[in-house]
Amino acid sequence: MQRPYNFSAGPAAMPAEVLAQAADEMLDWPDANGQRCGMGVMEMSHRGKEFQSIYEAAEASLRELLEVPAQFKILFMQGGGLAENAIVPLNLSALRAQSGQPGVTDFVVTGSWSEKSLKEAGKYSQARTAVSGKDGGFTAIPPVSGWHLSTDASYVHLCTNETINGVEFQALPDLKALGSKAELVIDFSSHVASRPVDWSKVGLAFGGAQKNLGPAGLTLVVVREDLLGHALPVCPSAFNYQTVADNGSMYNTPPTYAIYMAGLVFQWLKRQGGIAAMEARNIAKAELLYGAIDATGFYMNGVARGARSRMNVPFFLRNESLNDAFLVGAKAAGLLQLKGHKSVGGMRASIYNAMPIEGVQTLVQYMQEFERTHG
Ligand SMILES: *Cc1c(COP(=O)(O)O)cnc(C)c1O
């Protein structure tokens, strides 16, 4: 059975193979030797040997896939990207301030998500805007030469892929080369595992799982060890990275089923050839779709070419009165959830790892056919 292609921005499509495996294992989970244990994963104690093995395999696969260096901790948390907007300043804003005092944090605002991060961090730190792309409608990444970095900031926050605006950093800035002593914090929620990460430039990365890793409910945090232990006294214990790390992400009950599902996705990614292979496919998918958008005047995408996201492709019909007809026809053609975010309008195709090239080819054919019959 051919499932429809699902372009949702998140929660997003999962690999069908992974869903089928989870269905098979739902009532009675088999271990690596195929030995069934009489329980589904949702019913297991997080401290039992069965779930421990699921957890350890998931963490090890992720470390291998993303090439996370040994001096970084991988934490499996809850609360999503939005909770991290508070949890990061609660843990890191005092890095370069007097112990226990909220310090200065810098924000590079490239779209809706970094804008939200800045606002939330203002509750727990002296949050400053280093630069903002808002005047340009968040259609480009402001060049580093125009960033106003504070001399005393504990960290600089970037959202490396702006899910709503479709703007992606193609390389991470080298803060040291820019004369900053701050750590780099990245929100990589919507492109994690779509491309490699240059960990030499990063202090902490966080992301919700529901875009590219698995189901909602799991939040991934990767943090360099030496950044632990600086939380403000008011930081909730369950959100103190040091506490979470010391307890192997089991200070409180972790989102066990979401960790299991993400673990299945990690195994699937390895079978696909790992992150380098995924990146090559993601480049091919993005080139195909942007090429189709740019090919005629019927569709358009306003993001500067060097800043276009490989994962989230917002596009518009020049004649917006055709939007509803476009979406109705798309659904009939097995192309789901293409409506753009309400703040941007138009359409958005999210083409994460789980979207095969055939899905993008089908979308492009539909777009061409729609133009032929409505142009
Ligand atoms: C989806 C998203 C978030 C918010 O995640 P929640 O899990 O809803 O809190 C934050 N940042 C980015 C870049 C996102 O795409």
The ligand as an SDF file (V2000), in Angstrom:
LIG
                    3D

 15 15  0  0  0  0  0  0  0  0999 V2000
    9.0600   23.1020   16.5670 C   0  0  0  0  0  0  0  0  0  0  0  0
   10.1770   23.9650   17.0040 C   0  0  0  0  0  0  0  0  0  0  0  0
   10.2930   24.4190   18.3370 C   0  0  0  0  0  0  0  0  0  0  0  0
    9.2220   24.1830   19.3770 C   0  0  0  0  0  0  0  0  0  0  0  0
    9.1570   22.8880   19.7870 O   0  0  0  0  0  0  0  0  0  0  0  0
    8.0710   22.4390   20.8720 P   0  0  0  0  0  0  0  0  0  0  0  0
    8.3720   20.9890   20.9910 O   0  0  0  0  0  0  0  0  0  0  0  0
    6.7080   22.7280   20.3210 O   0  0  0  0  0  0  0  0  0  0  0  0
    8.3300   23.1770   22.1160 O   0  0  0  0  0  0  0  0  0  0  0  0
   11.3880   25.1790   18.6780 C   0  0  0  0  0  0  0  0  0  0  0  0
   12.3320   25.4880   17.7670 N   0  0  0  0  0  0  0  0  0  0  0  0
   12.2410   25.0830   16.4850 C   0  0  0  0  0  0  0  0  0  0  0  0
   13.3100   25.4660   15.5270 C   0  0  0  0  0  0  0  0  0  0  0  0
   11.1690   24.3120   16.0660 C   0  0  0  0  0  0  0  0  0  0  0  0
   11.0860   23.9120   14.7890 O   0  0  0  0  0  0  0  0  0  0  0  0
  1  2  1  0
  2  3  1  0
  2 14  2  0
  3  4  1  0
  3 10  2  0
  4  5  1  0
  5  6  1  0
  6  7  2  0
  6  8  1  0
  6  9  1  0
 10 11  1  0
 11 12  2  0
 12 13  1  0
 12 14  1  0
 14 15  1  0
M  END
$$$$
